[in-house]
Amino acid sequence: IDEAGWDYGAPLSDIRRLVTRWKDGYDWCKHEKALNEEMPQFTRDIAVEGHGVLNIHYVHKESKVKGAIPLLFVHGCESISSVVATTTN
């Protein structure tokens, strides 16, 4: 199976390497702080008909370019934060 590459999912050696990095070498607090400083984040309760109240999380970062077209990123997971940070800079 080691020679199968990604045919059966992520290779175990890659998973082990990532786990070691996340466990012993990745400073989540450092990256979280940088994201929070770079991208102003807010939450808001919105009434959704037939559902009730939905608490949404969003980033509001104004462009430095006068007259820039606003962008709306809609997502379902936290991973979009790094993409938005890269895109907005």
PDB file of N, CA, C and O in Angstrom:
ATOM      1  N   ILE A   1       0.830  -1.199   0.000  1.00  0.00           N
ATOM      2  CA  ILE A   1       0.000   0.000   0.000  1.00  0.00           C
ATOM      3  C   ILE A   1       0.870   1.258   0.000  1.00  0.00           C
ATOM      4  O   ILE A   1       0.433   2.296  -0.497  1.00  0.00           O
ATOM      5  N   ASP A   2       2.081   1.194   0.540  1.00  0.00           N
ATOM      6  CA  ASP A   2       2.945   2.370   0.564  1.00  0.00           C
ATOM      7  C   ASP A   2       3.201   2.926  -0.834  1.00  0.00           C
ATOM      8  O   ASP A   2       3.372   4.134  -0.999  1.00  0.00           O
ATOM      9  N   GLU A   3       3.228   2.054  -1.840  1.00  0.00           N
ATOM     10  CA  GLU A   3       3.493   2.484  -3.210  1.00  0.00           C
ATOM     11  C   GLU A   3       2.242   3.018  -3.907  1.00  0.00           C
ATOM     12  O   GLU A   3       2.337   3.511  -5.031  1.00  0.00           O
ATOM     13  N   ALA A   4       1.094   2.936  -3.281  1.00  0.00           N
ATOM     14  CA  ALA A   4      -0.167   3.328  -3.911  1.00  0.00           C
ATOM     15  C   ALA A   4      -0.336   4.841  -4.007  1.00  0.00           C
ATOM     16  O   ALA A   4      -1.243   5.321  -4.687  1.00  0.00           O
ATOM     17  N   GLY A   5       0.524   5.589  -3.337  1.00  0.00           N
ATOM     18  CA  GLY A   5       0.368   7.047  -3.364  1.00  0.00           C
ATOM     19  C   GLY A   5      -0.947   7.451  -2.719  1.00  0.00           C
ATOM     20  O   GLY A   5      -1.254   7.041  -1.600  1.00  0.00           O
ATOM     21  N   TRP A   6      -1.713   8.252  -3.429  1.00  0.00           N
ATOM     22  CA  TRP A   6      -2.986   8.761  -2.902  1.00  0.00           C
ATOM     23  C   TRP A   6      -4.184   7.948  -3.401  1.00  0.00           C
ATOM     24  O   TRP A   6      -5.323   8.380  -3.226  1.00  0.00           O
ATOM     25  N   ASP A   7      -3.960   6.800  -4.009  1.00  0.00           N
ATOM     26  CA  ASP A   7      -5.062   5.998  -4.547  1.00  0.00           C
ATOM     27  C   ASP A   7      -6.042   5.541  -3.473  1.00  0.00           C
ATOM     28  O   ASP A   7      -7.226   5.366  -3.761  1.00  0.00           O
ATOM     29  N   TYR A   8      -5.581   5.345  -2.256  1.00  0.00           N
ATOM     30  CA  TYR A   8      -6.435   4.859  -1.164  1.00  0.00           C
ATOM     31  C   TYR A   8      -6.541   5.881  -0.035  1.00  0.00           C
ATOM     32  O   TYR A   8      -6.770   5.517   1.118  1.00  0.00           O
ATOM     33  N   GLY A   9      -6.375   7.140  -0.367  1.00  0.00           N
ATOM     34  CA  GLY A   9      -6.406   8.189   0.649  1.00  0.00           C
ATOM     35  C   GLY A   9      -4.997   8.694   0.914  1.00  0.00           C
ATOM     36  O   GLY A   9      -4.056   8.358   0.194  1.00  0.00           O
ATOM     37  N   ALA A  10      -4.867   9.493   1.942  1.00  0.00           N
ATOM     38  CA  ALA A  10      -3.559  10.068   2.273  1.00  0.00           C
ATOM     39  C   ALA A  10      -2.606   8.976   2.735  1.00  0.00           C
ATOM     40  O   ALA A  10      -2.976   8.133   3.553  1.00  0.00           O
ATOM     41  N   PRO A  11      -1.382   8.984   2.217  1.00  0.00           N
ATOM     42  CA  PRO A  11      -0.394   7.996   2.661  1.00  0.00           C
ATOM     43  C   PRO A  11      -0.117   8.136   4.160  1.00  0.00           C
ATOM     44  O   PRO A  11      -0.019   9.247   4.681  1.00  0.00           O
ATOM     45  N   LEU A  12       0.006   7.019   4.833  1.00  0.00           N
ATOM     46  CA  LEU A  12       0.224   7.011   6.277  1.00  0.00           C
ATOM     47  C   LEU A  12       1.463   7.812   6.659  1.00  0.00           C
ATOM     48  O   LEU A  12       1.466   8.485   7.689  1.00  0.00           O
ATOM     49  N   SER A  13       2.507   7.750   5.852  1.00  0.00           N
ATOM     50  CA  SER A  13       3.730   8.504   6.161  1.00  0.00           C
ATOM     51  C   SER A  13       3.461  10.012   6.163  1.00  0.00           C
ATOM     52  O   SER A  13       4.022  10.741   6.981  1.00  0.00           O
ATOM     53  N   ASP A  14       2.607  10.480   5.250  1.00  0.00           N
ATOM     54  CA  ASP A  14       2.246  11.903   5.225  1.00  0.00           C
ATOM     55  C   ASP A  14       1.433  12.281   6.460  1.00  0.00           C
ATOM     56  O   ASP A  14       1.657  13.332   7.060  1.00  0.00           O
ATOM     57  N   ILE A  15       0.496  11.427   6.832  1.00  0.00           N
ATOM     58  CA  ILE A  15      -0.324  11.686   8.020  1.00  0.00           C
ATOM     59  C   ILE A  15       0.553  11.745   9.263  1.00  0.00           C
ATOM     60  O   ILE A  15       0.396  12.641  10.092  1.00  0.00           O
ATOM     61  N   ARG A  16       1.465  10.806   9.395  1.00  0.00           N
ATOM     62  CA  ARG A  16       2.365  10.801  10.567  1.00  0.00           C
ATOM     63  C   ARG A  16       3.215  12.068  10.613  1.00  0.00           C
ATOM     64  O   ARG A  16       3.400  12.659  11.677  1.00  0.00           O
ATOM     65  N   ARG A  17       3.726  12.480   9.462  1.00  0.00           N
ATOM     66  CA  ARG A  17       4.545  13.696   9.392  1.00  0.00           C
ATOM     67  C   ARG A  17       3.727  14.920   9.801  1.00  0.00           C
ATOM     68  O   ARG A  17       4.214  15.769  10.547  1.00  0.00           O
ATOM     69  N   LEU A  18       2.484  15.016   9.317  1.00  0.00           N
ATOM     70  CA  LEU A  18       1.623  16.141   9.673  1.00  0.00           C
ATOM     71  C   LEU A  18       1.261  16.143  11.152  1.00  0.00           C
ATOM     72  O   LEU A  18       1.282  17.192  11.796  1.00  0.00           O
ATOM     73  N   VAL A  19       0.933  14.985  11.689  1.00  0.00           N
ATOM     74  CA  VAL A  19       0.598  14.886  13.115  1.00  0.00           C
ATOM     75  C   VAL A  19       1.773  15.346  13.970  1.00  0.00           C
ATOM     76  O   VAL A  19       1.594  16.088  14.936  1.00  0.00           O
ATOM     77  N   THR A  20       2.968  14.903  13.613  1.00  0.00           N
ATOM     78  CA  THR A  20       4.162  15.313  14.359  1.00  0.00           C
ATOM     79  C   THR A  20       4.340  16.825  14.291  1.00  0.00           C
ATOM     80  O   THR A  20       4.625  17.462  15.305  1.00  0.00           O
ATOM     81  N   ARG A  21       4.176  17.396  13.116  1.00  0.00           N
ATOM     82  CA  ARG A  21       4.315  18.852  12.953  1.00  0.00           C
ATOM     83  C   ARG A  21       3.274  19.592  13.776  1.00  0.00           C
ATOM     84  O   ARG A  21       3.610  20.540  14.486  1.00  0.00           O
ATOM     85  N   TRP A  22       2.010  19.173  13.694  1.00  0.00           N
ATOM     86  CA  TRP A  22       0.945  19.851  14.432  1.00  0.00           C
ATOM     87  C   TRP A  22       1.136  19.711  15.937  1.00  0.00           C
ATOM     88  O   TRP A  22       0.864  20.636  16.702  1.00  0.00           O
ATOM     89  N   LYS A  23       1.606  18.545  16.342  1.00  0.00           N
ATOM     90  CA  LYS A  23       1.767  18.265  17.772  1.00  0.00           C
ATOM     91  C   LYS A  23       2.996  18.951  18.363  1.00  0.00           C
ATOM     92  O   LYS A  23       2.930  19.497  19.464  1.00  0.00           O
ATOM     93  N   ASP A  24       4.102  18.926  17.650  1.00  0.00           N
ATOM     94  CA  ASP A  24       5.373  19.359  18.229  1.00  0.00           C
ATOM     95  C   ASP A  24       5.950  20.651  17.656  1.00  0.00           C
ATOM     96  O   ASP A  24       6.846  21.235  18.266  1.00  0.00           O
ATOM     97  N   GLY A  25       5.465  21.113  16.503  1.00  0.00           N
ATOM     98  CA  GLY A  25       6.148  22.243  15.896  1.00  0.00           C
ATOM     99  C   GLY A  25       5.274  23.381  15.410  1.00  0.00           C
ATOM    100  O   GLY A  25       5.789  24.444  15.062  1.00  0.00           O
ATOM    101  N   TYR A  26       3.960  23.183  15.377  1.00  0.00           N
ATOM    102  CA  TYR A  26       3.076  24.217  14.842  1.00  0.00           C
ATOM    103  C   TYR A  26       2.529  25.058  15.980  1.00  0.00           C
ATOM    104  O   TYR A  26       1.942  24.533  16.925  1.00  0.00           O
ATOM    105  N   ASP A  27       2.722  26.352  15.886  1.00  0.00           N
ATOM    106  CA  ASP A  27       2.258  27.266  16.930  1.00  0.00           C
ATOM    107  C   ASP A  27       0.919  27.867  16.509  1.00  0.00           C
ATOM    108  O   ASP A  27       0.872  28.938  15.903  1.00  0.00           O
ATOM    109  N   TRP A  28      -0.179  27.161  16.837  1.00  0.00           N
ATOM    110  CA  TRP A  28      -1.505  27.624  16.444  1.00  0.00           C
ATOM    111  C   TRP A  28      -1.799  28.999  17.024  1.00  0.00           C
ATOM    112  O   TRP A  28      -2.362  29.842  16.326  1.00  0.00           O
ATOM    113  N   CYS A  29      -1.441  29.250  18.263  1.00  0.00           N
ATOM    114  CA  CYS A  29      -1.738  30.542  18.897  1.00  0.00           C
ATOM    115  C   CYS A  29      -1.103  31.694  18.124  1.00  0.00           C
ATOM    116  O   CYS A  29      -1.710  32.757  17.992  1.00  0.00           O
ATOM    117  N   LYS A  30       0.091  31.497  17.620  1.00  0.00           N
ATOM    118  CA  LYS A  30       0.785  32.520  16.827  1.00  0.00           C
ATOM    119  C   LYS A  30       0.003  32.829  15.548  1.00  0.00           C
ATOM    120  O   LYS A  30      -0.205  33.994  15.208  1.00  0.00           O
ATOM    121  N   HIS A  31      -0.427  31.786  14.846  1.00  0.00           N
ATOM    122  CA  HIS A  31      -1.153  31.974  13.592  1.00  0.00           C
ATOM    123  C   HIS A  31      -2.561  32.514  13.837  1.00  0.00           C
ATOM    124  O   HIS A  31      -3.056  33.331  13.061  1.00  0.00           O
ATOM    125  N   GLU A  32      -3.200  32.066  14.900  1.00  0.00           N
ATOM    126  CA  GLU A  32      -4.523  32.570  15.259  1.00  0.00           C
ATOM    127  C   GLU A  32      -4.457  34.065  15.558  1.00  0.00           C
ATOM    128  O   GLU A  32      -5.309  34.831  15.108  1.00  0.00           O
ATOM    129  N   LYS A  33      -3.456  34.474  16.308  1.00  0.00           N
ATOM    130  CA  LYS A  33      -3.269  35.890  16.657  1.00  0.00           C
ATOM    131  C   LYS A  33      -3.064  36.725  15.392  1.00  0.00           C
ATOM    132  O   LYS A  33      -3.656  37.795  15.249  1.00  0.00           O
ATOM    133  N   ALA A  34      -2.233  36.239  14.483  1.00  0.00           N
ATOM    134  CA  ALA A  34      -1.973  36.968  13.234  1.00  0.00           C
ATOM    135  C   ALA A  34      -3.252  37.115  12.402  1.00  0.00           C
ATOM    136  O   ALA A  34      -3.521  38.190  11.866  1.00  0.00           O
ATOM    137  N   LEU A  35      -4.035  36.044  12.291  1.00  0.00           N
ATOM    138  CA  LEU A  35      -5.297  36.116  11.544  1.00  0.00           C
ATOM    139  C   LEU A  35      -6.270  37.086  12.192  1.00  0.00           C
ATOM    140  O   LEU A  35      -6.916  37.876  11.503  1.00  0.00           O
ATOM    141  N   ASN A  36      -6.377  37.030  13.515  1.00  0.00           N
ATOM    142  CA  ASN A  36      -7.303  37.910  14.224  1.00  0.00           C
ATOM    143  C   ASN A  36      -6.894  39.374  14.114  1.00  0.00           C
ATOM    144  O   ASN A  36      -7.757  40.251  14.064  1.00  0.00           O
ATOM    145  N   GLU A  37      -5.599  39.649  14.075  1.00  0.00           N
ATOM    146  CA  GLU A  37      -5.127  41.028  13.929  1.00  0.00           C
ATOM    147  C   GLU A  37      -5.308  41.536  12.499  1.00  0.00           C
ATOM    148  O   GLU A  37      -5.598  42.712  12.283  1.00  0.00           O
ATOM    149  N   GLU A  38      -5.137  40.653  11.538  1.00  0.00           N
ATOM    150  CA  GLU A  38      -5.192  41.035  10.129  1.00  0.00           C
ATOM    151  C   GLU A  38      -6.616  41.174   9.608  1.00  0.00           C
ATOM    152  O   GLU A  38      -6.884  42.002   8.737  1.00  0.00           O
ATOM    153  N   MET A  39      -7.529  40.367  10.137  1.00  0.00           N
ATOM    154  CA  MET A  39      -8.890  40.338   9.613  1.00  0.00           C
ATOM    155  C   MET A  39      -9.892  40.585  10.735  1.00  0.00           C
ATOM    156  O   MET A  39     -10.121  39.701  11.561  1.00  0.00           O
ATOM    157  N   PRO A  40     -10.497  41.783  10.777  1.00  0.00           N
ATOM    158  CA  PRO A  40     -11.492  42.086  11.803  1.00  0.00           C
ATOM    159  C   PRO A  40     -12.693  41.138  11.674  1.00  0.00           C
ATOM    160  O   PRO A  40     -13.317  41.059  10.616  1.00  0.00           O
ATOM    161  N   GLN A  41     -13.006  40.423  12.755  1.00  0.00           N
ATOM    162  CA  GLN A  41     -14.048  39.401  12.716  1.00  0.00           C
ATOM    163  C   GLN A  41     -15.213  39.771  13.623  1.00  0.00           C
ATOM    164  O   GLN A  41     -15.039  40.395  14.670  1.00  0.00           O
ATOM    165  N   PHE A  42     -16.397  39.373  13.195  1.00  0.00           N
ATOM    166  CA  PHE A  42     -17.619  39.704  13.914  1.00  0.00           C
ATOM    167  C   PHE A  42     -18.577  38.517  13.858  1.00  0.00           C
ATOM    168  O   PHE A  42     -18.416  37.614  13.037  1.00  0.00           O
ATOM    169  N   THR A  43     -19.564  38.532  14.733  1.00  0.00           N
ATOM    170  CA  THR A  43     -20.680  37.582  14.656  1.00  0.00           C
ATOM    171  C   THR A  43     -21.971  38.383  14.710  1.00  0.00           C
ATOM    172  O   THR A  43     -22.013  39.488  15.250  1.00  0.00           O
ATOM    173  N   ARG A  44     -23.013  37.810  14.147  1.00  0.00           N
ATOM    174  CA  ARG A  44     -24.304  38.487  14.119  1.00  0.00           C
ATOM    175  C   ARG A  44     -25.395  37.431  14.095  1.00  0.00           C
ATOM    176  O   ARG A  44     -25.284  36.425  13.394  1.00  0.00           O
ATOM    177  N   ASP A  45     -26.450  37.668  14.865  1.00  0.00           N
ATOM    178  CA  ASP A  45     -27.624  36.800  14.814  1.00  0.00           C
ATOM    179  C   ASP A  45     -28.549  37.290  13.708  1.00  0.00           C
ATOM    180  O   ASP A  45     -28.870  38.476  13.635  1.00  0.00           O
ATOM    181  N   ILE A  46     -28.972  36.374  12.856  1.00  0.00           N
ATOM    182  CA  ILE A  46     -29.879  36.699  11.756  1.00  0.00           C
ATOM    183  C   ILE A  46     -31.068  35.751  11.832  1.00  0.00           C
ATOM    184  O   ILE A  46     -30.902  34.534  11.927  1.00  0.00           O
ATOM    185  N   ALA A  47     -32.273  36.324  11.790  1.00  0.00           N
ATOM    186  CA  ALA A  47     -33.489  35.512  11.799  1.00  0.00           C
ATOM    187  C   ALA A  47     -33.689  34.921  10.405  1.00  0.00           C
ATOM    188  O   ALA A  47     -33.744  35.647   9.412  1.00  0.00           O
ATOM    189  N   VAL A  48     -33.798  33.597  10.346  1.00  0.00           N
ATOM    190  CA  VAL A  48     -33.993  32.897   9.078  1.00  0.00           C
ATOM    191  C   VAL A  48     -35.371  32.246   9.110  1.00  0.00           C
ATOM    192  O   VAL A  48     -35.649  31.391   9.951  1.00  0.00           O
ATOM    193  N   GLU A  49     -36.218  32.659   8.189  1.00  0.00           N
ATOM    194  CA  GLU A  49     -37.586  32.152   8.162  1.00  0.00           C
ATOM    195  C   GLU A  49     -37.601  30.627   8.071  1.00  0.00           C
ATOM    196  O   GLU A  49     -36.939  30.044   7.213  1.00  0.00           O
ATOM    197  N   GLY A  50     -38.349  29.996   8.949  1.00  0.00           N
ATOM    198  CA  GLY A  50     -38.461  28.546   8.962  1.00  0.00           C
ATOM    199  C   GLY A  50     -37.319  27.842   9.672  1.00  0.00           C
ATOM    200  O   GLY A  50     -37.315  26.615   9.776  1.00  0.00           O
ATOM    201  N   HIS A  51     -36.363  28.594  10.155  1.00  0.00           N
ATOM    202  CA  HIS A  51     -35.205  27.989  10.820  1.00  0.00           C
ATOM    203  C   HIS A  51     -35.000  28.533  12.230  1.00  0.00           C
ATOM    204  O   HIS A  51     -34.602  27.795  13.131  1.00  0.00           O
ATOM    205  N   GLY A  52     -35.264  29.792  12.416  1.00  0.00           N
ATOM    206  CA  GLY A  52     -34.990  30.431  13.701  1.00  0.00           C
ATOM    207  C   GLY A  52     -33.832  31.402  13.548  1.00  0.00           C
ATOM    208  O   GLY A  52     -33.639  32.001  12.490  1.00  0.00           O
ATOM    209  N   VAL A  53     -33.075  31.546  14.605  1.00  0.00           N
ATOM    210  CA  VAL A  53     -31.952  32.482  14.587  1.00  0.00           C
ATOM    211  C   VAL A  53     -30.667  31.740  14.231  1.00  0.00           C
ATOM    212  O   VAL A  53     -30.351  30.697  14.803  1.00  0.00           O
ATOM    213  N   LEU A  54     -29.947  32.299  13.285  1.00  0.00           N
ATOM    214  CA  LEU A  54     -28.684  31.730  12.843  1.00  0.00           C
ATOM    215  C   LEU A  54     -27.577  32.706  13.206  1.00  0.00           C
ATOM    216  O   LEU A  54     -27.618  33.872  12.814  1.00  0.00           O
ATOM    217  N   ASN A  55     -26.593  32.235  13.952  1.00  0.00           N
ATOM    218  CA  ASN A  55     -25.454  33.074  14.309  1.00  0.00           C
ATOM    219  C   ASN A  55     -24.395  32.917  13.230  1.00  0.00           C
ATOM    220  O   ASN A  55     -23.855  31.829  13.031  1.00  0.00           O
ATOM    221  N   ILE A  56     -24.100  34.013  12.534  1.00  0.00           N
ATOM    222  CA  ILE A  56     -23.098  33.950  11.472  1.00  0.00           C
ATOM    223  C   ILE A  56     -21.796  34.599  11.936  1.00  0.00           C
ATOM    224  O   ILE A  56     -21.797  35.492  12.783  1.00  0.00           O
ATOM    225  N   HIS A  57     -20.711  34.144  11.378  1.00  0.00           N
ATOM    226  CA  HIS A  57     -19.377  34.687  11.645  1.00  0.00           C
ATOM    227  C   HIS A  57     -18.878  35.270  10.336  1.00  0.00           C
ATOM    228  O   HIS A  57     -18.962  34.623   9.292  1.00  0.00           O
ATOM    229  N   TYR A  58     -18.358  36.490  10.387  1.00  0.00           N
ATOM    230  CA  TYR A  58     -17.870  37.098   9.156  1.00  0.00           C
ATOM    231  C   TYR A  58     -16.671  37.998   9.418  1.00  0.00           C
ATOM    232  O   TYR A  58     -16.410  38.415  10.546  1.00  0.00           O
ATOM    233  N   VAL A  59     -15.958  38.280   8.346  1.00  0.00           N
ATOM    234  CA  VAL A  59     -14.811  39.182   8.368  1.00  0.00           C
ATOM    235  C   VAL A  59     -15.215  40.428   7.593  1.00  0.00           C
ATOM    236  O   VAL A  59     -15.786  40.334   6.506  1.00  0.00           O
ATOM    237  N   HIS A  60     -14.921  41.584   8.150  1.00  0.00           N
ATOM    238  CA  HIS A  60     -15.167  42.831   7.426  1.00  0.00           C
ATOM    239  C   HIS A  60     -13.842  43.568   7.299  1.00  0.00           C
ATOM    240  O   HIS A  60     -13.325  44.127   8.267  1.00  0.00           O
ATOM    241  N   LYS A  61     -13.309  43.557   6.093  1.00  0.00           N
ATOM    242  CA  LYS A  61     -12.036  44.230   5.839  1.00  0.00           C
ATOM    243  C   LYS A  61     -12.213  45.133   4.628  1.00  0.00           C
ATOM    244  O   LYS A  61     -12.448  44.665   3.513  1.00  0.00           O
ATOM    245  N   GLU A  62     -12.098  46.419   4.862  1.00  0.00           N
ATOM    246  CA  GLU A  62     -12.271  47.373   3.774  1.00  0.00           C
ATOM    247  C   GLU A  62     -11.028  47.410   2.893  1.00  0.00           C
ATOM    248  O   GLU A  62      -9.902  47.251   3.362  1.00  0.00           O
ATOM    249  N   SER A  63     -11.266  47.623   1.619  1.00  0.00           N
ATOM    250  CA  SER A  63     -10.166  47.720   0.665  1.00  0.00           C
ATOM    251  C   SER A  63      -9.438  49.047   0.838  1.00  0.00           C
ATOM    252  O   SER A  63     -10.033  50.052   1.228  1.00  0.00           O
ATOM    253  N   LYS A  64      -8.153  49.035   0.545  1.00  0.00           N
ATOM    254  CA  LYS A  64      -7.367  50.270   0.536  1.00  0.00           C
ATOM    255  C   LYS A  64      -7.572  51.022  -0.782  1.00  0.00           C
ATOM    256  O   LYS A  64      -7.158  52.173  -0.918  1.00  0.00           O
ATOM    257  N   VAL A  65      -8.210  50.364  -1.744  1.00  0.00           N
ATOM    258  CA  VAL A  65      -8.437  50.944  -3.066  1.00  0.00           C
ATOM    259  C   VAL A  65      -9.795  51.636  -3.084  1.00  0.00           C
ATOM    260  O   VAL A  65     -10.825  51.008  -2.842  1.00  0.00           O
ATOM    261  N   LYS A  66      -9.787  52.932  -3.371  1.00  0.00           N
ATOM    262  CA  LYS A  66     -11.040  53.684  -3.433  1.00  0.00           C
ATOM    263  C   LYS A  66     -11.904  53.158  -4.586  1.00  0.00           C
ATOM    264  O   LYS A  66     -11.418  52.984  -5.704  1.00  0.00           O
ATOM    265  N   GLY A  67     -13.183  52.909  -4.305  1.00  0.00           N
ATOM    266  CA  GLY A  67     -14.104  52.427  -5.322  1.00  0.00           C
ATOM    267  C   GLY A  67     -13.981  50.943  -5.637  1.00  0.00           C
ATOM    268  O   GLY A  67     -14.542  50.474  -6.627  1.00  0.00           O
ATOM    269  N   ALA A  68     -13.261  50.203  -4.813  1.00  0.00           N
ATOM    270  CA  ALA A  68     -13.103  48.761  -5.042  1.00  0.00           C
ATOM    271  C   ALA A  68     -14.447  48.049  -4.918  1.00  0.00           C
ATOM    272  O   ALA A  68     -15.314  48.469  -4.152  1.00  0.00           O
ATOM    273  N   ILE A  69     -14.607  46.989  -5.665  1.00  0.00           N
ATOM    274  CA  ILE A  69     -15.834  46.193  -5.610  1.00  0.00           C
ATOM    275  C   ILE A  69     -15.775  45.295  -4.380  1.00  0.00           C
ATOM    276  O   ILE A  69     -14.797  44.570  -4.197  1.00  0.00           O
ATOM    277  N   PRO A  70     -16.808  45.330  -3.529  1.00  0.00           N
ATOM    278  CA  PRO A  70     -16.805  44.465  -2.338  1.00  0.00           C
ATOM    279  C   PRO A  70     -16.890  42.989  -2.722  1.00  0.00           C
ATOM    280  O   PRO A  70     -17.545  42.630  -3.700  1.00  0.00           O
ATOM    281  N   LEU A  71     -16.231  42.151  -1.952  1.00  0.00           N
ATOM    282  CA  LEU A  71     -16.278  40.704  -2.149  1.00  0.00           C
ATOM    283  C   LEU A  71     -17.003  40.065  -0.978  1.00  0.00           C
ATOM    284  O   LEU A  71     -16.848  40.492   0.166  1.00  0.00           O
ATOM    285  N   LEU A  72     -17.788  39.050  -1.263  1.00  0.00           N
ATOM    286  CA  LEU A  72     -18.470  38.286  -0.224  1.00  0.00           C
ATOM    287  C   LEU A  72     -18.028  36.839  -0.355  1.00  0.00           C
ATOM    288  O   LEU A  72     -18.291  36.190  -1.367  1.00  0.00           O
ATOM    289  N   PHE A  73     -17.355  36.337   0.671  1.00  0.00           N
ATOM    290  CA  PHE A  73     -16.949  34.933   0.706  1.00  0.00           C
ATOM    291  C   PHE A  73     -17.947  34.190   1.577  1.00  0.00           C
ATOM    292  O   PHE A  73     -18.130  34.536   2.744  1.00  0.00           O
ATOM    293  N   VAL A  74     -18.585  33.188   1.030  1.00  0.00           N
ATOM    294  CA  VAL A  74     -19.527  32.369   1.782  1.00  0.00           C
ATOM    295  C   VAL A  74     -18.890  30.998   1.938  1.00  0.00           C
ATOM    296  O   VAL A  74     -18.448  30.389   0.964  1.00  0.00           O
ATOM    297  N   HIS A  75     -18.848  30.523   3.167  1.00  0.00           N
ATOM    298  CA  HIS A  75     -18.148  29.265   3.408  1.00  0.00           C
ATOM    299  C   HIS A  75     -18.834  28.472   4.508  1.00  0.00           C
ATOM    300  O   HIS A  75     -19.728  28.963   5.196  1.00  0.00           O
ATOM    301  N   GLY A  76     -18.392  27.243   4.649  1.00  0.00           N
ATOM    302  CA  GLY A  76     -18.942  26.386   5.680  1.00  0.00           C
ATOM    303  C   GLY A  76     -17.889  25.854   6.630  1.00  0.00           C
ATOM    304  O   GLY A  76     -18.188  25.020   7.484  1.00  0.00           O
ATOM    305  N   CYS A  77     -16.668  26.322   6.493  1.00  0.00           N
ATOM    306  CA  CYS A  77     -15.621  25.828   7.385  1.00  0.00           C
ATOM    307  C   CYS A  77     -14.570  26.908   7.612  1.00  0.00           C
ATOM    308  O   CYS A  77     -14.523  27.908   6.895  1.00  0.00           O
ATOM    309  N   GLU A  78     -13.742  26.694   8.604  1.00  0.00           N
ATOM    310  CA  GLU A  78     -12.759  27.683   9.008  1.00  0.00           C
ATOM    311  C   GLU A  78     -11.585  27.810   8.051  1.00  0.00           C
ATOM    312  O   GLU A  78     -10.872  28.812   8.090  1.00  0.00           O
ATOM    313  N   SER A  79     -11.371  26.836   7.208  1.00  0.00           N
ATOM    314  CA  SER A  79     -10.183  26.856   6.357  1.00  0.00           C
ATOM    315  C   SER A  79     -10.158  28.037   5.401  1.00  0.00           C
ATOM    316  O   SER A  79      -9.096  28.391   4.888  1.00  0.00           O
ATOM    317  N   ILE A  80     -11.287  28.642   5.155  1.00  0.00           N
ATOM    318  CA  ILE A  80     -11.332  29.770   4.223  1.00  0.00           C
ATOM    319  C   ILE A  80     -10.544  30.964   4.745  1.00  0.00           C
ATOM    320  O   ILE A  80     -10.162  31.828   3.955  1.00  0.00           O
ATOM    321  N   SER A  81     -10.290  31.041   6.048  1.00  0.00           N
ATOM    322  CA  SER A  81      -9.598  32.196   6.625  1.00  0.00           C
ATOM    323  C   SER A  81      -8.259  32.460   5.975  1.00  0.00           C
ATOM    324  O   SER A  81      -7.939  33.607   5.661  1.00  0.00           O
ATOM    325  N   SER A  82      -7.476  31.429   5.768  1.00  0.00           N
ATOM    326  CA  SER A  82      -6.162  31.625   5.159  1.00  0.00           C
ATOM    327  C   SER A  82      -6.287  32.055   3.703  1.00  0.00           C
ATOM    328  O   SER A  82      -5.457  32.820   3.212  1.00  0.00           O
ATOM    329  N   VAL A  83      -7.306  31.579   3.013  1.00  0.00           N
ATOM    330  CA  VAL A  83      -7.524  31.975   1.625  1.00  0.00           C
ATOM    331  C   VAL A  83      -7.929  33.440   1.564  1.00  0.00           C
ATOM    332  O   VAL A  83      -7.431  34.189   0.724  1.00  0.00           O
ATOM    333  N   VAL A  84      -8.827  33.851   2.448  1.00  0.00           N
ATOM    334  CA  VAL A  84      -9.269  35.245   2.488  1.00  0.00           C
ATOM    335  C   VAL A  84      -8.102  36.151   2.847  1.00  0.00           C
ATOM    336  O   VAL A  84      -7.933  37.208   2.239  1.00  0.00           O
ATOM    337  N   ALA A  85      -7.301  35.757   3.817  1.00  0.00           N
ATOM    338  CA  ALA A  85      -6.149  36.567   4.223  1.00  0.00           C
ATOM    339  C   ALA A  85      -5.203  36.769   3.048  1.00  0.00           C
ATOM    340  O   ALA A  85      -4.703  37.873   2.835  1.00  0.00           O
ATOM    341  N   THR A  86      -4.960  35.725   2.296  1.00  0.00           N
ATOM    342  CA  THR A  86      -4.079  35.814   1.134  1.00  0.00           C
ATOM    343  C   THR A  86      -4.699  36.687   0.051  1.00  0.00           C
ATOM    344  O   THR A  86      -4.003  37.487  -0.576  1.00  0.00           O
ATOM    345  N   THR A  87      -5.990  36.540  -0.170  1.00  0.00           N
ATOM    346  CA  THR A  87      -6.689  37.266  -1.224  1.00  0.00           C
ATOM    347  C   THR A  87      -6.806  38.752  -0.914  1.00  0.00           C
ATOM    348  O   THR A  87      -6.700  39.582  -1.817  1.00  0.00           O
ATOM    349  N   THR A  88      -7.022  39.096   0.344  1.00  0.00           N
ATOM    350  CA  THR A  88      -7.265  40.490   0.697  1.00  0.00           C
ATOM    351  C   THR A  88      -6.001  41.312   0.809  1.00  0.00           C
ATOM    352  O   THR A  88      -6.071  42.532   0.952  1.00  0.00           O
ATOM    353  N   ASN A  89      -4.861  40.680   0.747  1.00  0.00           N
ATOM    354  CA  ASN A  89      -3.608  41.450   0.855  1.00  0.00           C
ATOM    355  C   ASN A  89      -3.081  41.793  -0.473  1.00  0.00           C
ATOM    356  O   ASN A  89      -2.037  42.437  -0.576  1.00  0.00           O
TER     357      ASN A  89
END
